[in-house]
């Protein structure tokens, strides 16, 4: 799950409601499946990781990463 850059709150999920504080909300620190920001947060995390291990991002296609070392090349299309 990717880290969120925005502040996002959600209602307590059914079955996990705190009986002492039923009207409290949850502050999300990580993205959840189904959240509008989830794909962008996931891709940002993947992008950062791939760059940190030596991949380079394509300038023409944001979903293409490549790594070259000697005569070997790896292309990763997300």
PyMOL Python script that loads the backbone (N, CA, C, O; Angstrom):
from pymol import cmd

cmd.read_pdbstr("""\
ATOM      1  N   UNK A   1       0.836  -1.185   0.000  1.00  0.00           N
ATOM      2  CA  UNK A   1       0.000   0.000   0.000  1.00  0.00           C
ATOM      3  C   UNK A   1       0.873   1.236   0.000  1.00  0.00           C
ATOM      4  O   UNK A   1       1.842   1.324   0.753  1.00  0.00           O
ATOM      5  N   UNK A   2       0.533   2.172  -0.831  1.00  0.00           N
ATOM      6  CA  UNK A   2       1.312   3.394  -0.952  1.00  0.00           C
ATOM      7  C   UNK A   2       1.034   4.384   0.167  1.00  0.00           C
ATOM      8  O   UNK A   2      -0.011   4.332   0.816  1.00  0.00           O
ATOM      9  N   UNK A   3       1.981   5.285   0.383  1.00  0.00           N
ATOM     10  CA  UNK A   3       1.798   6.361   1.353  1.00  0.00           C
ATOM     11  C   UNK A   3       0.934   7.444   0.731  1.00  0.00           C
ATOM     12  O   UNK A   3       1.015   7.690  -0.473  1.00  0.00           O
ATOM     13  N   UNK A   4       0.117   8.084   1.530  1.00  0.00           N
ATOM     14  CA  UNK A   4      -0.771   9.130   1.033  1.00  0.00           C
ATOM     15  C   UNK A   4      -0.120  10.492   1.201  1.00  0.00           C
ATOM     16  O   UNK A   4       0.535  10.753   2.211  1.00  0.00           O
ATOM     17  N   UNK A   5      -0.298  11.359   0.217  1.00  0.00           N
ATOM     18  CA  UNK A   5       0.222  12.717   0.322  1.00  0.00           C
ATOM     19  C   UNK A   5      -0.848  13.672   0.842  1.00  0.00           C
ATOM     20  O   UNK A   5      -0.529  14.769   1.300  1.00  0.00           O
ATOM     21  N   UNK A   6      -2.117  13.264   0.775  1.00  0.00           N
ATOM     22  CA  UNK A   6      -3.211  14.076   1.290  1.00  0.00           C
ATOM     23  C   UNK A   6      -3.668  13.542   2.646  1.00  0.00           C
ATOM     24  O   UNK A   6      -3.385  12.401   3.009  1.00  0.00           O
ATOM     25  N   UNK A   7      -4.380  14.391   3.383  1.00  0.00           N
ATOM     26  CA  UNK A   7      -4.984  13.954   4.648  1.00  0.00           C
ATOM     27  C   UNK A   7      -6.357  13.373   4.323  1.00  0.00           C
ATOM     28  O   UNK A   7      -7.212  14.063   3.767  1.00  0.00           O
ATOM     29  N   UNK A   8      -6.563  12.105   4.670  1.00  0.00           N
ATOM     30  CA  UNK A   8      -7.821  11.428   4.345  1.00  0.00           C
ATOM     31  C   UNK A   8      -8.359  10.744   5.596  1.00  0.00           C
ATOM     32  O   UNK A   8      -7.643  10.034   6.303  1.00  0.00           O
ATOM     33  N   UNK A   9      -9.648  10.983   5.844  1.00  0.00           N
ATOM     34  CA  UNK A   9     -10.343  10.356   6.959  1.00  0.00           C
ATOM     35  C   UNK A   9     -11.410   9.424   6.405  1.00  0.00           C
ATOM     36  O   UNK A   9     -11.923   9.638   5.307  1.00  0.00           O
ATOM     37  N   UNK A  10     -11.739   8.392   7.168  1.00  0.00           N
ATOM     38  CA  UNK A  10     -12.819   7.483   6.777  1.00  0.00           C
ATOM     39  C   UNK A  10     -13.620   7.091   8.019  1.00  0.00           C
ATOM     40  O   UNK A  10     -13.120   7.143   9.143  1.00  0.00           O
ATOM     41  N   UNK A  11     -14.865   6.702   7.789  1.00  0.00           N
ATOM     42  CA  UNK A  11     -15.699   6.207   8.893  1.00  0.00           C
ATOM     43  C   UNK A  11     -15.143   4.881   9.384  1.00  0.00           C
ATOM     44  O   UNK A  11     -14.434   4.182   8.660  1.00  0.00           O
ATOM     45  N   UNK A  12     -15.471   4.551  10.612  1.00  0.00           N
ATOM     46  CA  UNK A  12     -15.040   3.262  11.135  1.00  0.00           C
ATOM     47  C   UNK A  12     -15.750   2.154  10.353  1.00  0.00           C
ATOM     48  O   UNK A  12     -16.958   2.234  10.130  1.00  0.00           O
ATOM     49  N   UNK A  13     -15.016   1.132   9.939  1.00  0.00           N
ATOM     50  CA  UNK A  13     -15.636   0.059   9.154  1.00  0.00           C
ATOM     51  C   UNK A  13     -16.672  -0.713   9.976  1.00  0.00           C
ATOM     52  O   UNK A  13     -16.515  -0.861  11.188  1.00  0.00           O
ATOM     53  N   UNK A  14     -17.722  -1.201   9.327  1.00  0.00           N
ATOM     54  CA  UNK A  14     -18.723  -2.000  10.030  1.00  0.00           C
ATOM     55  C   UNK A  14     -18.064  -3.205  10.704  1.00  0.00           C
ATOM     56  O   UNK A  14     -17.225  -3.880  10.108  1.00  0.00           O
ATOM     57  N   UNK A  15     -18.447  -3.459  11.925  1.00  0.00           N
ATOM     58  CA  UNK A  15     -17.881  -4.574  12.683  1.00  0.00           C
ATOM     59  C   UNK A  15     -16.644  -4.180  13.475  1.00  0.00           C
ATOM     60  O   UNK A  15     -16.202  -4.942  14.335  1.00  0.00           O
ATOM     61  N   UNK A  16     -16.074  -3.010  13.207  1.00  0.00           N
ATOM     62  CA  UNK A  16     -14.885  -2.547  13.917  1.00  0.00           C
ATOM     63  C   UNK A  16     -15.144  -1.204  14.603  1.00  0.00           C
ATOM     64  O   UNK A  16     -14.205  -0.474  14.923  1.00  0.00           O
ATOM     65  N   UNK A  17     -16.398  -0.889  14.823  1.00  0.00           N
ATOM     66  CA  UNK A  17     -16.763   0.376  15.453  1.00  0.00           C
ATOM     67  C   UNK A  17     -16.412   0.338  16.938  1.00  0.00           C
ATOM     68  O   UNK A  17     -16.751  -0.614  17.641  1.00  0.00           O
ATOM     69  N   UNK A  18     -15.738   1.367  17.401  1.00  0.00           N
ATOM     70  CA  UNK A  18     -15.391   1.496  18.816  1.00  0.00           C
ATOM     71  C   UNK A  18     -16.660   1.868  19.581  1.00  0.00           C
ATOM     72  O   UNK A  18     -17.267   2.905  19.313  1.00  0.00           O
ATOM     73  N   UNK A  19     -17.057   1.033  20.524  1.00  0.00           N
ATOM     74  CA  UNK A  19     -18.310   1.252  21.242  1.00  0.00           C
ATOM     75  C   UNK A  19     -18.271   2.509  22.106  1.00  0.00           C
ATOM     76  O   UNK A  19     -19.312   3.118  22.352  1.00  0.00           O
ATOM     77  N   UNK A  20     -17.086   2.905  22.572  1.00  0.00           N
ATOM     78  CA  UNK A  20     -16.967   4.129  23.373  1.00  0.00           C
ATOM     79  C   UNK A  20     -17.014   5.389  22.512  1.00  0.00           C
ATOM     80  O   UNK A  20     -17.467   6.440  22.966  1.00  0.00           O
ATOM     81  N   UNK A  21     -16.554   5.283  21.291  1.00  0.00           N
ATOM     82  CA  UNK A  21     -16.491   6.444  20.399  1.00  0.00           C
ATOM     83  C   UNK A  21     -17.042   6.084  19.013  1.00  0.00           C
ATOM     84  O   UNK A  21     -16.280   6.036  18.047  1.00  0.00           O
ATOM     85  N   UNK A  22     -18.333   5.836  18.899  1.00  0.00           N
ATOM     86  CA  UNK A  22     -18.886   5.386  17.617  1.00  0.00           C
ATOM     87  C   UNK A  22     -18.868   6.456  16.520  1.00  0.00           C
ATOM     88  O   UNK A  22     -18.974   6.127  15.338  1.00  0.00           O
ATOM     89  N   UNK A  23     -18.737   7.723  16.895  1.00  0.00           N
ATOM     90  CA  UNK A  23     -18.749   8.793  15.894  1.00  0.00           C
ATOM     91  C   UNK A  23     -17.349   9.221  15.472  1.00  0.00           C
ATOM     92  O   UNK A  23     -17.204  10.101  14.623  1.00  0.00           O
ATOM     93  N   UNK A  24     -16.324   8.617  16.046  1.00  0.00           N
ATOM     94  CA  UNK A  24     -14.954   8.967  15.655  1.00  0.00           C
ATOM     95  C   UNK A  24     -14.662   8.436  14.256  1.00  0.00           C
ATOM     96  O   UNK A  24     -15.291   7.484  13.792  1.00  0.00           O
ATOM     97  N   UNK A  25     -13.692   9.071  13.590  1.00  0.00           N
ATOM     98  CA  UNK A  25     -13.284   8.642  12.255  1.00  0.00           C
ATOM     99  C   UNK A  25     -11.825   8.189  12.303  1.00  0.00           C
ATOM    100  O   UNK A  25     -11.113   8.461  13.270  1.00  0.00           O
ATOM    101  N   UNK A  26     -11.393   7.505  11.264  1.00  0.00           N
ATOM    102  CA  UNK A  26     -10.014   7.004  11.176  1.00  0.00           C
ATOM    103  C   UNK A  26      -9.195   7.910  10.260  1.00  0.00           C
ATOM    104  O   UNK A  26      -9.658   8.304   9.190  1.00  0.00           O
ATOM    105  N   UNK A  27      -7.987   8.232  10.684  1.00  0.00           N
ATOM    106  CA  UNK A  27      -7.048   8.965   9.846  1.00  0.00           C
ATOM    107  C   UNK A  27      -6.201   7.929   9.113  1.00  0.00           C
ATOM    108  O   UNK A  27      -5.510   7.127   9.740  1.00  0.00           O
ATOM    109  N   UNK A  28      -6.257   7.950   7.789  1.00  0.00           N
ATOM    110  CA  UNK A  28      -5.509   6.965   7.000  1.00  0.00           C
ATOM    111  C   UNK A  28      -4.073   7.429   6.815  1.00  0.00           C
ATOM    112  O   UNK A  28      -3.820   8.575   6.443  1.00  0.00           O
ATOM    113  N   UNK A  29      -3.142   6.529   7.077  1.00  0.00           N
ATOM    114  CA  UNK A  29      -1.728   6.804   6.841  1.00  0.00           C
ATOM    115  C   UNK A  29      -1.256   6.147   5.553  1.00  0.00           C
ATOM    116  O   UNK A  29      -0.285   6.599   4.947  1.00  0.00           O
ATOM    117  N   UNK A  30      -1.933   5.085   5.128  1.00  0.00           N
ATOM    118  CA  UNK A  30      -1.594   4.343   3.911  1.00  0.00           C
ATOM    119  C   UNK A  30      -2.855   4.227   3.076  1.00  0.00           C
ATOM    120  O   UNK A  30      -3.966   4.323   3.597  1.00  0.00           O
ATOM    121  N   UNK A  31      -2.681   4.022   1.793  1.00  0.00           N
ATOM    122  CA  UNK A  31      -3.842   3.896   0.915  1.00  0.00           C
ATOM    123  C   UNK A  31      -4.510   2.537   1.112  1.00  0.00           C
ATOM    124  O   UNK A  31      -3.865   1.559   1.490  1.00  0.00           O
ATOM    125  N   UNK A  32      -5.796   2.500   0.850  1.00  0.00           N
ATOM    126  CA  UNK A  32      -6.575   1.271   0.937  1.00  0.00           C
ATOM    127  C   UNK A  32      -7.121   0.935  -0.438  1.00  0.00           C
ATOM    128  O   UNK A  32      -7.334   1.824  -1.263  1.00  0.00           O
ATOM    129  N   UNK A  33      -7.348  -0.352  -0.686  1.00  0.00           N
ATOM    130  CA  UNK A  33      -7.953  -0.780  -1.934  1.00  0.00           C
ATOM    131  C   UNK A  33      -9.313  -0.107  -2.076  1.00  0.00           C
ATOM    132  O   UNK A  33     -10.100  -0.094  -1.130  1.00  0.00           O
ATOM    133  N   UNK A  34      -9.591   0.443  -3.237  1.00  0.00           N
ATOM    134  CA  UNK A  34     -10.867   1.097  -3.482  1.00  0.00           C
ATOM    135  C   UNK A  34     -10.821   2.597  -3.270  1.00  0.00           C
ATOM    136  O   UNK A  34     -11.749   3.304  -3.662  1.00  0.00           O
ATOM    137  N   UNK A  35      -9.777   3.088  -2.667  1.00  0.00           N
ATOM    138  CA  UNK A  35      -9.619   4.523  -2.453  1.00  0.00           C
ATOM    139  C   UNK A  35      -9.211   5.172  -3.771  1.00  0.00           C
ATOM    140  O   UNK A  35      -8.400   4.614  -4.511  1.00  0.00           O
ATOM    141  N   UNK A  36      -9.762   6.336  -4.068  1.00  0.00           N
ATOM    142  CA  UNK A  36      -9.447   6.997  -5.337  1.00  0.00           C
ATOM    143  C   UNK A  36      -7.955   7.273  -5.483  1.00  0.00           C
ATOM    144  O   UNK A  36      -7.426   7.230  -6.594  1.00  0.00           O
ATOM    145  N   UNK A  37      -7.277   7.554  -4.389  1.00  0.00           N
ATOM    146  CA  UNK A  37      -5.854   7.883  -4.429  1.00  0.00           C
ATOM    147  C   UNK A  37      -4.955   6.650  -4.442  1.00  0.00           C
ATOM    148  O   UNK A  37      -3.745   6.786  -4.622  1.00  0.00           O
ATOM    149  N   UNK A  38      -5.506   5.459  -4.259  1.00  0.00           N
ATOM    150  CA  UNK A  38      -4.708   4.237  -4.115  1.00  0.00           C
ATOM    151  C   UNK A  38      -3.809   3.948  -5.320  1.00  0.00           C
ATOM    152  O   UNK A  38      -2.625   3.671  -5.127  1.00  0.00           O
ATOM    153  N   UNK A  39      -4.320   4.002  -6.552  1.00  0.00           N
ATOM    154  CA  UNK A  39      -3.424   3.696  -7.677  1.00  0.00           C
ATOM    155  C   UNK A  39      -2.250   4.668  -7.793  1.00  0.00           C
ATOM    156  O   UNK A  39      -1.124   4.251  -8.068  1.00  0.00           O
ATOM    157  N   UNK A  40      -2.506   5.951  -7.586  1.00  0.00           N
ATOM    158  CA  UNK A  40      -1.432   6.939  -7.674  1.00  0.00           C
ATOM    159  C   UNK A  40      -0.414   6.736  -6.564  1.00  0.00           C
ATOM    160  O   UNK A  40       0.789   6.834  -6.806  1.00  0.00           O
ATOM    161  N   UNK A  41      -0.876   6.456  -5.351  1.00  0.00           N
ATOM    162  CA  UNK A  41       0.029   6.234  -4.218  1.00  0.00           C
ATOM    163  C   UNK A  41       0.870   4.975  -4.448  1.00  0.00           C
ATOM    164  O   UNK A  41       2.063   4.964  -4.148  1.00  0.00           O
ATOM    165  N   UNK A  42       0.254   3.918  -4.978  1.00  0.00           N
ATOM    166  CA  UNK A  42       0.977   2.682  -5.260  1.00  0.00           C
ATOM    167  C   UNK A  42       2.037   2.912  -6.331  1.00  0.00           C
ATOM    168  O   UNK A  42       3.174   2.461  -6.191  1.00  0.00           O
ATOM    169  N   UNK A  43       1.665   3.617  -7.407  1.00  0.00           N
ATOM    170  CA  UNK A  43       2.607   3.852  -8.489  1.00  0.00           C
ATOM    171  C   UNK A  43       3.767   4.735  -8.027  1.00  0.00           C
ATOM    172  O   UNK A  43       4.909   4.510  -8.428  1.00  0.00           O
ATOM    173  N   UNK A  44       3.491   5.724  -7.199  1.00  0.00           N
ATOM    174  CA  UNK A  44       4.555   6.589  -6.677  1.00  0.00           C
ATOM    175  C   UNK A  44       5.546   5.785  -5.854  1.00  0.00           C
ATOM    176  O   UNK A  44       6.755   5.990  -5.953  1.00  0.00           O
ATOM    177  N   UNK A  45       5.033   4.874  -5.045  1.00  0.00           N
ATOM    178  CA  UNK A  45       5.916   4.032  -4.226  1.00  0.00           C
ATOM    179  C   UNK A  45       6.759   3.106  -5.106  1.00  0.00           C
ATOM    180  O   UNK A  45       7.956   2.948  -4.870  1.00  0.00           O
ATOM    181  N   UNK A  46       6.140   2.497  -6.118  1.00  0.00           N
ATOM    182  CA  UNK A  46       6.863   1.629  -7.043  1.00  0.00           C
ATOM    183  C   UNK A  46       7.908   2.420  -7.822  1.00  0.00           C
ATOM    184  O   UNK A  46       9.043   1.966  -7.971  1.00  0.00           O
ATOM    185  N   UNK A  47       7.539   3.590  -8.318  1.00  0.00           N
ATOM    186  CA  UNK A  47       8.441   4.451  -9.075  1.00  0.00           C
ATOM    187  C   UNK A  47       9.677   4.794  -8.249  1.00  0.00           C
ATOM    188  O   UNK A  47      10.802   4.691  -8.738  1.00  0.00           O
ATOM    189  N   UNK A  48       9.470   5.199  -7.007  1.00  0.00           N
ATOM    190  CA  UNK A  48      10.578   5.554  -6.119  1.00  0.00           C
ATOM    191  C   UNK A  48      11.489   4.358  -5.880  1.00  0.00           C
ATOM    192  O   UNK A  48      12.713   4.496  -5.900  1.00  0.00           O
ATOM    193  N   UNK A  49      10.906   3.192  -5.656  1.00  0.00           N
ATOM    194  CA  UNK A  49      11.700   1.989  -5.425  1.00  0.00           C
ATOM    195  C   UNK A  49      12.526   1.616  -6.643  1.00  0.00           C
ATOM    196  O   UNK A  49      13.720   1.340  -6.523  1.00  0.00           O
ATOM    197  N   UNK A  50      11.903   1.605  -7.814  1.00  0.00           N
ATOM    198  CA  UNK A  50      12.623   1.221  -9.026  1.00  0.00           C
ATOM    199  C   UNK A  50      13.789   2.170  -9.308  1.00  0.00           C
ATOM    200  O   UNK A  50      14.866   1.728  -9.710  1.00  0.00           O
ATOM    201  N   UNK A  51      13.580   3.458  -9.102  1.00  0.00           N
ATOM    202  CA  UNK A  51      14.673   4.412  -9.302  1.00  0.00           C
ATOM    203  C   UNK A  51      15.791   4.180  -8.288  1.00  0.00           C
ATOM    204  O   UNK A  51      16.966   4.354  -8.611  1.00  0.00           O
ATOM    205  N   UNK A  52      15.437   3.790  -7.072  1.00  0.00           N
ATOM    206  CA  UNK A  52      16.445   3.590  -6.028  1.00  0.00           C
ATOM    207  C   UNK A  52      17.325   2.368  -6.294  1.00  0.00           C
ATOM    208  O   UNK A  52      18.451   2.306  -5.800  1.00  0.00           O
ATOM    209  N   UNK A  53      16.830   1.392  -7.070  1.00  0.00           N
ATOM    210  CA  UNK A  53      17.644   0.203  -7.354  1.00  0.00           C
ATOM    211  C   UNK A  53      18.320   0.273  -8.722  1.00  0.00           C
ATOM    212  O   UNK A  53      18.906  -0.708  -9.179  1.00  0.00           O
ATOM    213  N   UNK A  54      18.237   1.438  -9.377  1.00  0.00           N
ATOM    214  CA  UNK A  54      18.999   1.629 -10.596  1.00  0.00           C
ATOM    215  C   UNK A  54      18.226   1.684 -11.892  1.00  0.00           C
ATOM    216  O   UNK A  54      18.815   1.929 -12.945  1.00  0.00           O
ATOM    217  N   UNK A  55      16.920   1.462 -11.848  1.00  0.00           N
ATOM    218  CA  UNK A  55      16.127   1.597 -13.064  1.00  0.00           C
ATOM    219  C   UNK A  55      16.040   3.070 -13.445  1.00  0.00           C
ATOM    220  O   UNK A  55      16.212   3.953 -12.605  1.00  0.00           O
ATOM    221  N   UNK A  56      15.774   3.317 -14.708  1.00  0.00           N
ATOM    222  CA  UNK A  56      15.545   4.672 -15.182  1.00  0.00           C
ATOM    223  C   UNK A  56      14.144   4.735 -15.760  1.00  0.00           C
ATOM    224  O   UNK A  56      13.667   3.776 -16.366  1.00  0.00           O
ATOM    225  N   UNK A  57      13.486   5.871 -15.569  1.00  0.00           N
ATOM    226  CA  UNK A  57      12.140   6.052 -16.098  1.00  0.00           C
ATOM    227  C   UNK A  57      12.226   6.542 -17.539  1.00  0.00           C
ATOM    228  O   UNK A  57      13.063   7.384 -17.865  1.00  0.00           O
ATOM    229  N   UNK A  58      11.372   6.022 -18.386  1.00  0.00           N
ATOM    230  CA  UNK A  58      11.309   6.459 -19.778  1.00  0.00           C
ATOM    231  C   UNK A  58      10.768   7.880 -19.830  1.00  0.00           C
ATOM    232  O   UNK A  58       9.867   8.237 -19.070  1.00  0.00           O
ATOM    233  N   UNK A  59      11.314   8.682 -20.719  1.00  0.00           N
ATOM    234  CA  UNK A  59      10.845  10.056 -20.866  1.00  0.00           C
ATOM    235  C   UNK A  59       9.591  10.136 -21.737  1.00  0.00           C
ATOM    236  O   UNK A  59       8.879  11.140 -21.702  1.00  0.00           O
ATOM    237  N   UNK A  60       9.316   9.089 -22.516  1.00  0.00           N
ATOM    238  CA  UNK A  60       8.162   9.113 -23.415  1.00  0.00           C
ATOM    239  C   UNK A  60       6.949   8.351 -22.880  1.00  0.00           C
ATOM    240  O   UNK A  60       5.820   8.627 -23.286  1.00  0.00           O
ATOM    241  N   UNK A  61       7.167   7.397 -21.975  1.00  0.00           N
ATOM    242  CA  UNK A  61       6.073   6.605 -21.425  1.00  0.00           C
ATOM    243  C   UNK A  61       6.284   6.465 -19.920  1.00  0.00           C
ATOM    244  O   UNK A  61       7.253   5.844 -19.484  1.00  0.00           O
ATOM    245  N   UNK A  62       5.385   7.039 -19.128  1.00  0.00           N
ATOM    246  CA  UNK A  62       5.578   7.042 -17.671  1.00  0.00           C
ATOM    247  C   UNK A  62       5.511   5.648 -17.054  1.00  0.00           C
ATOM    248  O   UNK A  62       5.985   5.448 -15.935  1.00  0.00           O
ATOM    249  N   UNK A  63       4.930   4.684 -17.764  1.00  0.00           N
ATOM    250  CA  UNK A  63       4.808   3.343 -17.204  1.00  0.00           C
ATOM    251  C   UNK A  63       5.949   2.413 -17.623  1.00  0.00           C
ATOM    252  O   UNK A  63       5.917   1.224 -17.304  1.00  0.00           O
ATOM    253  N   UNK A  64       6.949   2.931 -18.326  1.00  0.00           N
ATOM    254  CA  UNK A  64       8.068   2.120 -18.794  1.00  0.00           C
ATOM    255  C   UNK A  64       9.334   2.475 -18.022  1.00  0.00           C
ATOM    256  O   UNK A  64       9.711   3.642 -17.916  1.00  0.00           O
ATOM    257  N   UNK A  65       9.979   1.445 -17.488  1.00  0.00           N
ATOM    258  CA  UNK A  65      11.247   1.596 -16.774  1.00  0.00           C
ATOM    259  C   UNK A  65      12.257   0.673 -17.441  1.00  0.00           C
ATOM    260  O   UNK A  65      11.898  -0.386 -17.955  1.00  0.00           O
ATOM    261  N   UNK A  66      13.516   1.081 -17.431  1.00  0.00           N
ATOM    262  CA  UNK A  66      14.541   0.232 -18.030  1.00  0.00           C
ATOM    263  C   UNK A  66      15.808   0.263 -17.198  1.00  0.00           C
ATOM    264  O   UNK A  66      16.091   1.229 -16.490  1.00  0.00           O
ATOM    265  N   UNK A  67      16.568  -0.828 -17.304  1.00  0.00           N
ATOM    266  CA  UNK A  67      17.825  -0.991 -16.578  1.00  0.00           C
ATOM    267  C   UNK A  67      18.823  -1.621 -17.531  1.00  0.00           C
ATOM    268  O   UNK A  67      18.529  -2.648 -18.143  1.00  0.00           O
ATOM    269  N   UNK A  68      19.988  -1.027 -17.666  1.00  0.00           N
ATOM    270  CA  UNK A  68      21.031  -1.569 -18.540  1.00  0.00           C
ATOM    271  C   UNK A  68      22.330  -1.691 -17.773  1.00  0.00           C
ATOM    272  O   UNK A  68      22.742  -0.778 -17.057  1.00  0.00           O
ATOM    273  N   UNK A  69      22.967  -2.839 -17.939  1.00  0.00           N
ATOM    274  CA  UNK A  69      24.276  -3.067 -17.330  1.00  0.00           C
ATOM    275  C   UNK A  69      25.064  -3.952 -18.284  1.00  0.00           C
ATOM    276  O   UNK A  69      24.717  -5.112 -18.505  1.00  0.00           O
ATOM    277  N   UNK A  70      26.111  -3.399 -18.836  1.00  0.00           N
ATOM    278  CA  UNK A  70      26.889  -4.145 -19.824  1.00  0.00           C
ATOM    279  C   UNK A  70      26.044  -4.430 -21.042  1.00  0.00           C
ATOM    280  O   UNK A  70      25.446  -3.519 -21.615  1.00  0.00           O
ATOM    281  N   UNK A  71      25.989  -5.689 -21.445  1.00  0.00           N
ATOM    282  CA  UNK A  71      25.188  -6.052 -22.616  1.00  0.00           C
ATOM    283  C   UNK A  71      23.770  -6.502 -22.248  1.00  0.00           C
ATOM    284  O   UNK A  71      22.977  -6.822 -23.133  1.00  0.00           O
ATOM    285  N   UNK A  72      23.450  -6.529 -20.961  1.00  0.00           N
ATOM    286  CA  UNK A  72      22.121  -6.956 -20.508  1.00  0.00           C
ATOM    287  C   UNK A  72      21.220  -5.752 -20.316  1.00  0.00           C
ATOM    288  O   UNK A  72      21.649  -4.712 -19.816  1.00  0.00           O
ATOM    289  N   UNK A  73      19.971  -5.902 -20.718  1.00  0.00           N
ATOM    290  CA  UNK A  73      18.964  -4.858 -20.539  1.00  0.00           C
ATOM    291  C   UNK A  73      17.672  -5.475 -19.997  1.00  0.00           C
ATOM    292  O   UNK A  73      17.286  -6.582 -20.374  1.00  0.00           O
ATOM    293  N   UNK A  74      17.029  -4.742 -19.118  1.00  0.00           N
ATOM    294  CA  UNK A  74      15.731  -5.166 -18.575  1.00  0.00           C
ATOM    295  C   UNK A  74      14.752  -4.038 -18.812  1.00  0.00           C
ATOM    296  O   UNK A  74      15.029  -2.886 -18.481  1.00  0.00           O
ATOM    297  N   UNK A  75      13.595  -4.371 -19.391  1.00  0.00           N
ATOM    298  CA  UNK A  75      12.531  -3.403 -19.602  1.00  0.00           C
ATOM    299  C   UNK A  75      11.341  -3.845 -18.768  1.00  0.00           C
ATOM    300  O   UNK A  75      10.946  -5.010 -18.793  1.00  0.00           O
ATOM    301  N   UNK A  76      10.774  -2.898 -18.026  1.00  0.00           N
ATOM    302  CA  UNK A  76       9.626  -3.197 -17.164  1.00  0.00           C
ATOM    303  C   UNK A  76       8.504  -2.259 -17.520  1.00  0.00           C
ATOM    304  O   UNK A  76       8.626  -1.048 -17.338  1.00  0.00           O
ATOM    305  N   UNK A  77       7.407  -2.796 -18.026  1.00  0.00           N
ATOM    306  CA  UNK A  77       6.242  -2.002 -18.375  1.00  0.00           C
ATOM    307  C   UNK A  77       5.151  -2.273 -17.341  1.00  0.00           C
ATOM    308  O   UNK A  77       4.692  -3.405 -17.191  1.00  0.00           O
ATOM    309  N   UNK A  78       4.753  -1.248 -16.651  1.00  0.00           N
ATOM    310  CA  UNK A  78       3.759  -1.388 -15.574  1.00  0.00           C
ATOM    311  C   UNK A  78       2.381  -1.085 -16.124  1.00  0.00           C
ATOM    312  O   UNK A  78       1.396  -1.143 -15.389  1.00  0.00           O
TER     313      UNK A  78
END
""", "prot")
cmd.dss("prot")
cmd.show_as("cartoon", "prot")
cmd.util.cbc("prot")
cmd.orient("prot")
